[in-house]
């Protein structure tokens, strides 16, 4: 159902755009293709990695590491994973869904997703170059605190 | 030849995992087969939902004029400017580090620090195509709940960041942004 709505939106948008400006529509499609090709290497790699990880780690292990009962340690593992890795959202959400299916807790998954999106240790030097070290460090620190708050709240509400 | 090399380099992580998975299939067929099956079914699901998302993303990128919006987010733009910053960040595409140069240009063209941090926050977590994707993977209740927290969190972070930086810090940020 959800997928159909998406397709309807995309096709409708394309038709509207095509009526207004062919050239721009072509550019939009090229951009779509390019951004897809952009994430493809990481997407394929992560899909394989997730497949292997989930076939080797059984549900018991995953829920021990990231499950509801993993508590603070699980949160910590999720936070480090999220803050250090650079996984695009299009790859992270399926990964998060697989982990949830395999027994991870909502709090831990929210921690992972939130830190992944807002905190970037690897890109900190780059961020500092644009905004200066102080502002960049502060932004990441605030984002980390926020991720913790969101994780504990979501974990509490959804469990 | 060089092109092939570039492709191999881009896909090296994938090729590495593929090799590991093949080895697994060879020496531990049970695990290897299960891994491939899992990856295959995930890939199929992905390929059914990604095309419309990327088309929407491309359309937004082409039709949204960045320069005009930037003008609207400076001092005195108030709630309207803040809302615009939020929307612009949400309509964007790409990883967070791609937002930094855009945010620097916004600052350079006169957007306020608060609006710029709102923009970065929105870019990082409330991107519309990504929300659609999140909902399809983790369900609508989870996505809406996280979105609600995110809206509060992003505004709070932007507010605290602007407040916690002294006048000197702000000048330094502006100067740093000018350099790029």
Interface residues (C-beta under 8 A of the other chain):
Chain A: X2 X3 X6 X7 X9 X10 X11 X13 X14 X17 X24 X25 X27 X28 X29 X30 X31 X32 X33 X35 X36 X41 X42 X43 X44 X45 X47 X48 X49 X50 X51 X52 X54 X55 X56 X86 X88 X89 X90 X93 X94 X96 X97 X98 X100 X106 X109 X110 X113 X114 X117 X118 X120 X123 X126 X127 X129 X130 X131 X132 X134 X135 X138 X139 X142 X143 X146 X149 X150 X153 X154 X157 X158
Chain B: X10 X11 X13 X14 X16 X17 X18 X20 X21 X24 X31 X32 X34 X35 X36 X37 X38 X39 X40 X42 X43 X45 X46 X48 X49 X50 X51 X52 X53 X54 X55 X56 X57 X58 X59 X61 X62 X63 X93 X94 X95 X96 X97 X100 X101 X103 X104 X117 X120 X121 X124 X125 X127 X130 X132 X133 X134 X135 X136 X137 X138 X142 X145 X146 X149 X150 X153 X156 X157 X160 X161 X164 X165 X169 X172 X173 X175 X176 X177 X180
